[in-house]
Amino acid sequence: MKSILVAMHLVACQPDLLVCQDMSVNTKRWSDIETCRQDRIGEMFRLKQDLPQWAVVMSRCRYLIGSDRRSTPAF
């Protein structure tokens, strides 16, 4: 049975949140949202160690669903 995988999207931003950089965890996948959410704090802490102290790090777990070429792009 196929399952929908979950990916974590991480961004690092300047304090004013106007400039952000994608820092997503591209190599890891989770089998459900709850497991991904449990790993968020650890991933954010690991990322923050390599960034300036003023950087704002945000994350979100989302389902990893490929584009079906029929949907209008969101961004």
N, C-alpha and C positions, 0 to 999 in steps of 0.2 A: 504494500500500500504506500502510495506517495504521500508525503507530508509537505506542508508549506514551512519553509525555514524562516527563522527570525534573524535579522541583522541589527547591529547597533550603529547608530549614526552619532558621531561626536564632532563638535565644532569648538574651536578656540577663538575667542573674540577679544577685541580691545574693550576696556571698561565701559565705553559708551555704547557698545554693541553695534556700532555702525560698520565695522570692518571685522569679518570673521573668516576663518580658514577651515575647510573641511579636514577633519582628522579621523575619519571613520575607520573602524576596525574591519578591514576587508577580508582578513584571513579566517576570522572566527564566525561560526554560525551556531545558533541555538535551536532546539527543537520546539520551544514554546516561549511565550512572552515572559512568563514569570521567572524562568531560569536566566534569561537575558537581563531582566531588571535586577536580579540578585548580583550579577557580575558588573553592573554599571558603576558602582562606587569604586571597585577595584580598578577598573579600566580608566575611570576619570582620574584617580589618584596617580596611576602610572603615567598617564599623559601629562598631568600637571607638573610632575617632577622635571620634565624637560623644557618647560615653558617659563617665561618671566613670571614673577610673583603676582603681577597685576592682571594677568590673563584670566578671563572668565571662560570656564569650560562647561559646556552643556551637552547632554546626551539624550537619546531617545531610542527605544527599541521599536522596531517596525517589522511587519511581515515583508519578506523578500519575494516580491511578485514581479516577474518580468513584464515589459511592455508588450501588449498584444498587437501593436501597430494600428489598432483601430481607435484607441483612446486619444483624446487630445492631450498633449503634453501639459503637465501642471506648471512647469517652470521653463 
